[in-house]
């Protein structure tokens, strides 16, 4: 039966052995623990962060904290002015943007086209916005990489998403439609709701959010006249809540006021596409599987180190048993050594992750084609992985110590097998 005195003696023996051990050996073992910890946290964190970056961009650049969209069987939010009045009456809402939407066709270089040439066309979502409100909500002006952002007075001027331009998406596929030779100042032809109008490209937007990069933006009054929408009914209303406010509270307030009968009311999490949620789960599982390999490697490393250490100190262990030190006290000492290596490695790993890597990835995300990847490392999951690492090293340290301690005391002292 292990008592407090046994634990104290085991701790003393472990401390004495670590202090007298080679600094290089101790450093190497701790380094292996650091790498194992980083493998456990960073690999899965980057895989999940790849998708989480896309989710964050969708939230920041499109949905806001809460979004109201048209019901499945409707083209717009009925009684949109009334819904907007509800939003303005909720003090927790900080700002909002109402958008008109309609499908349309774009055509470029039509004046130079010969009869035998294929038309230079592309389908797009045409979005009518209040430029000031949209920029305040999503920072759309910061996504303009060529040309200039829209002004409320811009007549027949548009912003075009980079996914609609061939030079930004050089996909050599006959089924993929994108406009060629379109730059700020280029005049293109816009067809929407059976009406065709020439518009001038004022700027190009580059965003990895499909709903932004594949859209053409124009001033809302211009699109409203094209689609004949004089009742003020918009397709969607996105909003940001004030700091510290739970978006669910605003959603619930809108539902209580009957907004859900006129449109679909969702928080940004509700509005996430299901495939993104499934991908986060899949990548998290994949990361856990890859990280488990590192955990096994760390356990084997500790096993070998403790085993060699115990074999080389077999005579010393025999003497300790001969003078009355119980075997399980010696086993406890090796357990403490294993815990020391795991805790030191995890502590340094935590510093590297939360003081260095997470801030660096936040400022300089990984430039993936469809998202800006970040490092996702929730504290709860990280400390769970720390526990796994400590537990695996504890077991890996106990087993070889147990194997050596069980040897006959006299044989250990005399070095006999």
ABEGO torsion letter per residue (X at the ends): XBBAAAAAAAAAAAAAAAAABBAAAAAAAAAAAAAAAAAAAAAAAAAAAAAAAAAAAAAAAAAEABBBBBBAABABBBGAAAAAAAAAABAABABBBBBBBBBBBBBBGAAABBAABBBBBBBBBBBBBBAAAAAAAAGAAAABABEBBBBAABBGBBBBBAAABAAABBBBBAABBBBBGBBBGBBBBBBBGGBBBBBBBABBBBBABAAAAABBBBBAAAAAAAAGBAAGBBABBBBBBBBGBBAAAAAAAAAAAGAAAABBBBBAAAABBAAAAAAAAAAAAAAAAAAAAAAAAAAAAAAAAAAAAAAAAAAAAAAAAAAGBBAAAAAAAAAAAAAAAAAAAAAAAAAAAAAAAAAAAAABBBBBAABBBBBBBBAAAAAAAAAAAAAAAAAAAAAAAAAAAABBAAAAAAGBX
